Structure formats: C-alpha cells, structure tokens
Amino acid sequence: MSAPLQRALVTGISGQDGALLAAQLLAAGVEVVGTHRPGRALDAWRLDGLGIAAHPRLRVAVLDTTDAAACAAMVEEIAPDALFHLAGQSRVAESFRDPRGSLAANGESTVNLLEALRAHAPAARFVLAASAEIFGSPQQVLQDEATPLAARTPYGVSKLLAHAAVGAWRASYGLHASSAILFNHESEWRDEAFVTRKISRAVARIALGRAREVQLGNLDARRDFGYAPDHVAAMRAIAVRDTPGDYVLATGVGSSIRDFAAAAFAAAGLALDWFGEGADEVGVEHGSDRVRVRVDAALFRPVDAPLLVGDASKARRELGFTPSLDLAGLARRMVEADLARERALSA
C-alpha cells in the first residue's frame, strides 16, 4: 500500500457516491475539493445529512467536466494526489433521450480529466466510477473483469468509452488510473429517480397512509444490489494501492425488482401477494384487496439487460471488499430512513 491520501478531488460531490466518499475521506483526515456542475445550485441535502457541509477541510467548486480547459485549470490549481471521477449522467433512461449528452458527460469528461492529470498531476491516482452496464447482456452467469464488453444502451456505451479510456491512458501514459466497475449500489442517500429509492419512499408513504400504490416498470429485471458505502470504501482502497487496475464491485447475488419491492414492503410490515404477469402483474397487500404495486408499461426501457450479477473475487482478494448488507437489510435501511423523513415532514 502507498502513503495515505492528503488531498482529493471528487467530481459529483452532491450525488450519493460523491457525498459518501467525501464523508469517508474527511473522516480519514483527507482534504477534499468536491465539484458540481455549473448552471444550477448545489443540492446539498446529502452533505447536510452526513454532517459534512460545513467541514473545514471540504471545499466545493463548480466544474464543467465536458470543458477540457476547465478540467486542466482545476487540476493545476488543486494539485490533488487522488481524483475520483463520480460525476456524469447516471440514469440509463435519460441516455435514451439524450445519447450525445450521455457520451459527453460520461465519456468525454473522463478523457478531459485524464488529460488534465497527465499535464498537471501525472503522479496522482485516478479512480473512475464505471458501470456494470458496460457488459450489456452477457451469456455468463457472473461478470468479472475478464467478461467481454458488450454495452447495449447509450448509457452503457458512454461508460464503456470512459472505462476504455482509463485502460488506454494507463497503458499509454503510465497513469495510475483505475476503473471501479460498479454494480447497482443503493442506500438511503439515493436519488428518487432511481427505482430502489422510488420504491422505499413509496413504501414509507403507503405505510403512513399518504399514498396508495407505486407504479414500476419491468419487475423481472435482475440486478446485483449492493450497499453504496461498501462500494465507496472500495474505491478509496483502489486509489491507495501501489498498482492500478480494474475491479468489479458487486455482491454476487441477483435479485429482481419484484424481490426488492417485496423486501421493502416487508420492512414496513406489509406482505405482498403477486398476481398476473407482464404489464398486468400487480402486488396486492396480503389479506386484502389493496393493490400496492402496479406495472406501467411506459416505464419499460427500449433495451434492458435482464441479468447483471458480478463476481467481486478480485476485489475481495486485493481490497478486502465485503458486502455488509443483504437485500432485506438494504431495503430495511432505506425504508426506515424514508419513514423518518416522512414523519419529520409532518412534525
């Protein structure tokens, strides 16, 4: 292992991963400069909730990562010894609406930051938040670092470009550049645009009598749902290794959206019975006729990889990565957080 980090640049500071990473780095005594995109106010609810918004070692700055000159100027000014690139377009559904924007936000931005490091901080460690979507719909049951890449969505292509750039700049220029291939990683700090948080908040509102049901898309889509703080801690571990590399971060367990919904309702003391199939499937509260989950065909993606489950053997072996929550524990944590938020709204 190398010397501890002193100063880190974290793009996407206001997102789930950025805020959690900043909190972990600050707790370890690292100075953090976090960036958020221009043209909008900083969404600081996560920084506030984690108790780091006013931390004396945290500075927040504006950065357009699609602007190469701005990236170079930021890296030259900050002179970080680690750069964690977590910013970008993070929603698969949005990539269908704006594929060019996704390619710029995820792919071009990564090249800009790698070039900025090459010019102004060549000894710094670079860690990219990549995505399991680079695998598309592989035939093998578990995906690892050697799985052939076959992105099937514009989002996947944008992340594949970023992932490939990391490997190319590492090989071509000797940068300490690594790619964290993140499978789904959730927490109470997730944005409500993501299906897990949409479910947990809806369950909280239903349990408190403030909503009747939640509408979801493809209930059969299976994903590897991990706990975000575990994945973020692994990214820190990647940065301080002497040797850069790529790491799958996953639990190795596949669960459907239906499974997550059932676990979330169970966390609120509500059991579901499932009837029908496809767009006609419903989840009904056990012992009643109250429909709690409906399928909305409009929420189906044009293309959806049916199974993405990762093999994190390398990360376990080299980083000490260990998932800390199973699906039930994750759903319970998210629902309990949303129940507390909903109750606070009416306090």
Sequence and secondary structure as in RCSB ss.txt:
>XXXX:A:sequence
MSAPLQRALVTGISGQDGALLAAQLLAAGVEVVGTHRPGRALDAWRLDGLGIAAHPRLRVAVLDTTDAAACAAMV
EEIAPDALFHLAGQSRVAESFRDPRGSLAANGESTVNLLEALRAHAPAARFVLAASAEIFGSPQQVLQDEATPLA
ARTPYGVSKLLAHAAVGAWRASYGLHASSAILFNHESEWRDEAFVTRKISRAVARIALGRAREVQLGNLDARRDF
GYAPDHVAAMRAIAVRDTPGDYVLATGVGSSIRDFAAAAFAAAGLALDWFGEGADEVGVEHGSDRVRVRVDAALF
RPVDAPLLVGDASKARRELGFTPSLDLAGLARRMVEADLARERALSA
>XXXX:A:secstr
      EEEEESTTSHHHHHHHHHHHHTT EEEEEE TTS    HHHHHTT TT TTEEEEE  TT HHHHHHHH
HHH  SEEEE  S   HHHHHH HHHHIIIIIIHHHHHHHHHHHH TTSEEEEEEEGGGG S SSSSB TTS   
  SHHHHHHHHHHHHHHHHHHHH  EEEEEEE  EE TT  TTSHHHHHHHHHHHHHTTS S EEES TT EE  
EEHHHHHHHHHHHHHSSS  EEEE  S  EEHHHHHHHHHHHTT  EEEES GGG EEEETTS  EEEEE GGGS
 SS  SEE B  HHHHHHH       HHHHHHHHHHHHHHHHHHHT 
